[in-house]
């Protein structure tokens, strides 16, 4: 089984993907991690790489195809695979498609909290920010730019709820509770 996880910034996608990985004894493929690693290899920030992708769609396309191929390869070995990536529902139509939503203010607070931790900030490879308001503006802008790129490259809106089999709101519940709801859906 392949499970794709998409969602709003700060919704807890990575945390939930890791929890599901443990609960299901699954493999995890993280599109954002591949994207961040590419930025590190180029010695640039994630924001700078996003700017480059605006004029070079092949970057997104190569990573998306690589993620989907890796997921399929892992399922061939009879593994359950958790695929975290905003567009992967499109590349893996056979997957169980999950979308985690969050109120934008709460999502920005979570991202801001993560960015206060230097290790997490380095892992995320994002520009430093000086305030919650700056994070809110940055998250809103990045989400809109990503949506525009995905529409241009793939003719999809990753935020459209009808793309998904199950939607869960993480605004007022913990990642553990989100994980339990997803497990109920998967086993129901």
C-alpha positions in Angstrom: 0.0 0.0 0.0 1.1 3.5 -0.8 -0.1 6.4 1.4 0.4 9.9 0.1 0.3 12.8 2.5 -0.2 16.4 1.4 -1.4 19.4 3.4 -1.1 23.0 4.3 2.2 24.5 5.7 2.5 23.7 9.4 -0.2 21.1 9.4 2.1 18.4 10.7 2.6 16.4 7.6 6.2 15.4 8.5 5.4 14.6 12.1 2.3 12.5 11.1 4.3 10.8 8.3 6.9 9.7 10.8 4.3 8.5 13.3 2.5 6.5 10.6 5.9 5.1 9.5 6.4 3.7 13.0 2.8 2.5 13.5 2.7 0.7 10.1 6.3 -0.4 10.0 6.5 1.4 6.7 9.1 3.1 4.5 8.9 6.9 4.2 9.7 8.9 1.1 9.9 12.6 1.6 9.7 14.9 -1.5 10.5 18.0 0.6 13.6 16.3 1.9 14.8 15.7 -1.6 14.0 19.3 -2.6 15.9 20.6 0.5 18.8 18.3 -0.2 19.1 19.7 -3.7 19.2 23.2 -2.3 22.0 22.2 0.1 23.9 20.6 -2.7 23.6 23.9 -4.6 24.6 25.8 -1.4 21.4 27.8 -1.5 18.3 28.2 0.6 15.0 26.5 -0.1 13.6 30.0 -0.9 16.3 30.5 -3.5 15.7 27.1 -5.0 12.0 27.9 -5.2 12.9 31.1 -7.2 15.0 29.0 -9.6 12.1 26.5 -10.2 9.9 29.4 -11.5 12.0 29.4 -14.6 13.1 25.8 -14.6 10.2 23.4 -14.2 12.4 20.4 -14.7 13.6 20.6 -11.1 10.2 20.0 -9.7 9.3 17.4 -12.3 12.5 15.4 -11.8 12.0 15.3 -8.0 8.3 14.4 -8.3 9.0 11.6 -10.7 11.9 10.3 -8.6 9.7 10.3 -5.5 7.0 8.3 -7.2 9.4 5.8 -8.7 11.0 5.3 -5.3 7.6 4.7 -3.7 6.7 2.1 -6.4 10.1 0.4 -6.0 9.6 0.0 -2.3 6.0 -1.4 -2.7 7.4 -4.0 -5.0 9.2 -5.4 -2.0 5.8 -5.7 -0.3 6.4 -2.7 2.0 3.8 -0.1 3.0 5.1 3.3 1.9 4.4 6.7 3.3 5.0 9.4 0.6 5.1 12.9 1.9 4.8 15.5 -0.9 2.2 18.0 -2.0 1.8 16.7 -5.5 2.4 13.0 -5.0 -1.4 12.2 -4.9 -1.2 13.1 -8.7 1.9 10.9 -9.4 0.6 8.0 -7.4 -3.1 7.8 -8.2 -3.2 4.2 -6.8 -2.3 5.6 -3.3 -4.5 6.3 -0.4 -4.5 10.1 -0.6 -4.5 12.0 2.7 -4.7 15.8 3.1 -3.9 17.4 6.5 -5.3 20.9 6.9 -4.6 23.5 9.5 -5.8 27.1 10.2 -3.2 29.3 8.5 -2.5 31.2 11.8 -1.9 28.0 13.7 0.2 26.6 10.9 2.4 29.7 10.9 2.8 29.4 14.7 4.0 25.8 14.3 6.5 26.8 11.6 7.7 29.7 13.7 8.2 27.4 16.7 10.2 25.0 14.6 12.4 27.8 13.3 13.3 28.8 16.9 15.1 25.5 17.1 18.5 25.9 15.3 18.7 22.2 14.4 15.2 22.2 12.9 15.9 25.5 11.1 19.0 23.9 9.5 17.0 20.8 8.6 14.2 22.9 7.0 16.9 25.0 5.1 14.8 28.1 5.2 15.7 31.7 5.4 15.9 33.1 9.0 12.8 35.0 10.0 12.4 37.6 12.8 8.8 37.4 13.7 5.6 35.3 13.6 4.2 37.9 11.1 7.1 37.3 8.8 6.5 33.6 8.9 2.8 34.1 8.2 3.6 36.2 5.2 6.3 33.8 4.0 4.1 30.7 4.3 1.1 32.4 2.6 3.4 33.5 -0.3 5.1 30.2 -0.7 1.8 28.3 -0.6 0.4 30.5 -3.4 3.6 30.3 -5.5 3.6 26.5 -5.1 0.0 26.2 -6.1 0.6 28.4 -9.2 3.6 26.2 -10.2 1.7 23.0 -9.8 -1.2 24.3 -11.9 1.3 25.4 -14.6 3.4 22.2 -14.6 0.7 19.5 -13.9 -2.7 21.3 -14.2 -3.5 20.4 -10.6 -4.5 22.3 -7.5 -3.0 20.4 -4.6 -5.4 22.2 -2.2 -8.5 20.9 -3.9 -10.2 18.6 -1.4 -11.7 16.3 -4.0 -8.2 15.1 -4.9 -8.1 13.2 -1.6 -9.6 10.1 0.0 -9.4 11.5 3.5 -9.0 15.0 5.0 -8.2 15.7 8.6 -7.9 19.1 10.3 -5.0 19.3 12.7 -5.7 22.8 14.0 -6.9 21.8 17.5 -5.6 18.2 17.8 -2.2 16.7 18.2 -0.2 14.9 15.6 -0.8 11.7 17.5 -4.6 12.2 17.3 -4.3 13.0 13.6 -2.3 9.8 13.1 -5.0 7.8 14.9 -7.7 9.3 12.7 -5.8 8.3 9.6 -5.2 4.8 10.9 -9.0 4.5 11.6 -9.6 5.6 8.0 -7.0 3.1 6.6 -8.3 0.2 8.6 -12.0 1.1 8.3 
